[in-house]
Amino acid sequence: MKVTRFMAILLVLLTVTVIPSAAAPLTSACASGLTYDPACDIDHDGDIDIFDIQLTAGHWGQAGLYNLYPAMVPQTGQTVSYVAGDDGALEKGVPWPNPRFTSNSDGTVTDHLTGLVWLQQSNCDGEKDWAGALTLANALFDGYMGAGGGDCGLADGSVAGDWRLPNVRELYTLIDVRRATPALPQPNPFTDVVVDGQYWSSTTTVNVASAWIVSLDDGANGINAKSTLNFVWPVRDLQ
């Protein structure tokens, strides 16, 4: 009797928590704020919000089907086609949500494509070498004053250790290949953007004396010696 009761409870739990299979059709790709679709309501709270999107870890594909691969590649932003079969013609990848970014009115900006939270001031303390960039990002907190006495504009209650220097893939998700100077999606709520600036990532290259950077001038990845001075754009995870 006890075994039967246990199996019944287990069956109920599995029924409640099961996620859609790879063949489960949806009316549209799951995204925060869209028309309610029970297949997207992963936390069963009656609406589709950022928590459902996080729980699926970006597994909802462009066709609205649950994809078992954990790292879906986003679209580049290119919509103009120059020859049949190119990026602009196919527009492959996870579609960008609209709006892409939201200012949280506390000095931070949430990216609804990746779930990352960026410092709204994209240049709050000037250029640093790579070690200095890591130090700044790791030390950032609500009330942080830069070396020049500047306030980074945070009012989010964050403490040192909440922020970090983005890796090169995280940093490159900000790039819109249709644009230049700066190569960022428009509109966006970021301030103090160095439109032709090079920004540090936390990612070291094969040559350990160098690290990857991303240029807002043309959206290109590049490599700089760690002694080079570049700009710093801290990021943190959604909390």
C-alpha positions as CSV (number, residue, x, y, z in Angstrom):
1,M,0.0,0.0,0.0
2,K,2.8,2.4,0.9
3,V,4.6,1.7,-2.3
4,T,1.5,2.3,-4.4
5,R,0.9,5.6,-2.6
6,F,4.5,6.7,-3.2
7,M,4.3,5.8,-6.9
8,A,1.1,7.8,-7.2
9,I,2.6,10.9,-5.6
10,L,5.7,10.5,-7.8
11,L,3.5,10.3,-10.9
12,V,1.8,13.6,-9.9
13,L,5.1,15.4,-9.4
14,L,6.4,14.2,-12.7
15,T,3.2,15.3,-14.4
16,V,3.4,18.8,-12.9
17,T,7.1,19.4,-13.5
18,V,7.6,17.8,-16.9
19,I,8.8,20.2,-19.7
20,P,7.5,20.0,-23.2
21,S,9.2,17.6,-25.6
22,A,11.1,18.6,-28.7
23,A,7.9,18.2,-30.7
24,A,5.6,20.3,-28.6
25,P,4.2,23.0,-30.9
26,L,3.7,26.6,-29.6
27,T,1.7,29.5,-30.9
28,S,4.9,31.5,-30.9
29,A,8.4,31.4,-29.5
30,C,8.3,31.7,-25.7
31,A,9.2,35.2,-24.7
32,S,8.4,37.4,-21.7
33,G,5.1,39.3,-22.2
34,L,3.7,37.4,-25.1
35,T,0.2,36.0,-25.3
36,Y,-0.3,33.3,-22.7
37,D,0.6,29.8,-23.8
38,P,0.6,27.0,-21.1
39,A,3.5,25.3,-22.8
40,C,5.6,28.3,-22.0
41,D,4.5,28.6,-18.4
42,I,7.3,26.6,-16.9
43,D,6.7,27.8,-13.3
44,H,2.9,27.4,-13.5
45,D,2.1,30.8,-12.2
46,G,-0.4,31.8,-14.9
47,D,1.8,34.1,-16.9
48,I,4.8,34.2,-19.2
49,D,7.6,36.2,-17.6
50,I,11.4,36.4,-17.3
51,F,11.4,33.5,-14.8
52,D,9.9,31.1,-17.3
53,I,12.5,32.2,-19.9
54,Q,15.3,31.7,-17.4
55,L,14.0,28.3,-16.4
56,T,14.1,27.1,-20.0
57,A,17.7,28.5,-20.2
58,G,17.1,29.8,-23.7
59,H,16.0,26.5,-25.0
60,W,13.0,27.9,-26.9
61,G,13.9,28.0,-30.5
62,Q,13.0,30.3,-33.3
63,A,10.1,28.1,-34.5
64,G,8.7,27.9,-31.0
65,L,9.8,24.4,-30.3
66,Y,11.6,23.2,-27.2
67,N,15.2,22.6,-28.1
68,L,17.3,20.2,-26.0
69,Y,20.6,21.9,-26.9
70,P,21.6,24.2,-24.1
71,A,23.3,27.0,-26.0
72,M,21.1,28.4,-28.8
73,V,22.8,31.0,-30.9
74,P,21.1,34.4,-31.2
75,Q,20.5,36.3,-34.5
76,T,23.2,38.8,-35.5
77,G,20.7,41.5,-36.2
78,Q,21.4,41.6,-39.9
79,T,18.2,41.9,-41.9
80,V,19.5,43.1,-45.3
81,S,20.4,40.4,-47.8
82,Y,23.2,40.9,-50.3
83,V,23.1,37.5,-52.0
84,A,20.8,34.5,-51.7
85,G,21.5,32.3,-48.7
86,D,23.4,34.9,-46.7
87,D,22.7,35.9,-43.1
88,G,20.3,38.7,-44.0
89,A,18.2,36.4,-46.1
90,L,18.0,33.5,-43.6
91,E,18.1,35.4,-40.3
92,K,19.0,32.2,-38.4
93,G,19.2,32.2,-34.6
94,V,17.1,33.1,-31.6
95,P,15.1,36.2,-32.4
96,W,15.8,39.4,-30.4
97,P,13.0,40.3,-28.0
98,N,11.3,43.7,-28.2
99,P,12.3,45.6,-26.3
100,R,15.8,44.2,-26.2
101,F,16.8,46.2,-23.2
102,T,15.1,47.6,-20.1
103,S,16.5,50.3,-17.8
104,N,15.9,49.2,-14.2
105,S,16.1,52.8,-13.0
106,D,18.9,51.9,-10.6
107,G,21.9,52.3,-12.8
108,T,21.5,48.8,-14.4
109,V,20.1,47.6,-17.7
110,T,18.6,44.1,-18.3
111,D,19.2,42.4,-21.6
112,H,16.1,40.3,-22.3
113,L,17.9,38.2,-24.9
114,T,20.6,36.9,-22.6
115,G,19.3,37.6,-19.1
116,L,22.5,39.5,-18.3
117,V,22.4,42.8,-16.3
118,W,24.8,45.5,-17.5
119,L,26.0,48.6,-15.9
120,Q,24.1,51.5,-17.5
121,Q,27.1,53.7,-17.5
122,S,29.4,52.0,-20.0
123,N,32.4,54.1,-19.0
124,C,32.2,55.1,-15.4
125,D,35.9,55.0,-14.5
126,G,38.0,55.5,-17.7
127,E,40.4,53.2,-19.4
128,K,42.3,50.5,-17.5
129,D,44.8,47.8,-18.3
130,W,43.4,44.3,-18.2
131,A,44.3,43.7,-14.5
132,G,42.8,47.1,-13.6
133,A,39.6,46.2,-15.5
134,L,39.2,43.0,-13.5
135,T,39.8,44.9,-10.3
136,L,37.3,47.6,-11.1
137,A,34.6,45.1,-12.2
138,N,35.1,42.8,-9.2
139,A,35.1,45.7,-6.7
140,L,32.0,47.5,-8.1
141,F,29.2,48.1,-5.7
142,D,26.3,50.5,-5.0
143,G,28.1,53.7,-4.0
144,Y,31.4,52.9,-5.7
145,M,33.4,56.0,-6.5
146,G,35.9,55.7,-9.3
147,A,39.6,56.7,-9.2
148,G,38.6,60.1,-10.6
149,G,35.9,60.5,-8.0
150,G,33.1,59.6,-10.4
151,D,30.0,57.8,-9.3
152,C,29.0,54.8,-11.4
153,G,25.4,55.6,-10.8
154,L,24.3,52.4,-9.0
155,A,21.3,52.3,-6.7
156,D,20.7,48.6,-6.9
157,G,22.0,47.5,-3.5
158,S,24.8,45.5,-5.1
159,V,28.0,44.7,-3.1
160,A,31.5,44.0,-4.2
161,G,31.6,40.6,-5.9
162,D,28.2,40.8,-7.5
163,W,29.8,42.4,-10.7
164,R,32.4,41.0,-13.0
165,L,34.2,41.6,-16.2
166,P,32.2,39.9,-19.1
167,N,33.8,37.1,-21.0
168,V,34.3,37.7,-24.7
169,R,31.1,35.8,-25.8
170,E,29.0,37.8,-23.3
171,L,30.5,41.1,-24.4
172,Y,29.9,40.3,-28.0
173,T,26.2,39.6,-27.5
174,L,25.8,43.4,-27.2
175,I,26.9,43.9,-30.8
176,D,24.5,44.7,-33.7
177,V,26.3,44.0,-36.9
178,R,24.0,46.4,-38.8
179,R,25.5,49.4,-36.9
180,A,28.8,51.1,-36.2
181,T,30.1,53.8,-34.0
182,P,28.6,52.4,-31.8
183,A,27.8,48.9,-33.0
184,L,25.0,48.5,-30.5
185,P,21.3,47.8,-30.9
186,Q,19.1,50.9,-31.1
187,P,17.4,52.1,-29.2
188,N,19.2,51.3,-26.0
189,P,19.3,52.9,-22.5
190,F,23.1,52.9,-22.1
191,T,24.9,56.1,-21.2
192,D,28.5,57.3,-21.6
193,V,29.1,54.9,-24.4
194,V,32.5,55.4,-26.0
195,V,31.2,55.0,-29.6
196,D,34.6,54.0,-31.1
197,G,36.0,52.5,-27.9
198,Q,37.6,49.1,-27.3
199,Y,36.2,47.2,-24.3
200,W,38.0,44.5,-22.3
201,S,36.7,41.0,-21.9
202,S,37.9,38.7,-19.1
203,T,39.0,36.1,-21.6
204,T,42.7,35.5,-22.1
205,T,44.0,34.5,-25.5
206,V,46.4,31.6,-26.4
207,N,49.1,34.1,-25.8
208,V,48.6,34.6,-22.0
209,A,50.0,38.1,-22.2
210,S,47.0,39.2,-24.3
211,A,43.2,39.2,-23.8
212,W,40.2,39.5,-26.1
213,I,38.5,42.9,-26.7
214,V,35.4,44.0,-28.5
215,S,35.4,47.3,-30.5
216,L,32.2,49.4,-30.6
217,D,33.6,51.2,-33.6
218,D,32.8,48.3,-36.0
219,G,31.7,45.5,-33.7
220,A,34.9,43.5,-34.3
221,N,36.6,41.1,-31.9
222,G,40.3,41.7,-31.4
223,I,43.3,41.0,-29.2
224,N,45.3,43.4,-27.1
225,A,48.3,43.1,-24.9
226,K,47.0,43.1,-21.3
227,S,49.1,46.2,-20.6
228,T,47.0,48.2,-23.2
229,L,44.4,50.7,-21.9
230,N,40.8,49.9,-22.8
231,F,37.4,50.6,-21.4
232,V,35.5,48.5,-18.9
233,W,31.8,47.5,-19.0
234,P,30.9,45.4,-16.0
235,V,28.1,42.8,-16.0
236,R,26.3,40.6,-13.5
237,D,23.8,37.8,-13.6
238,L,20.0,38.5,-13.1
239,Q,19.1,38.2,-9.5
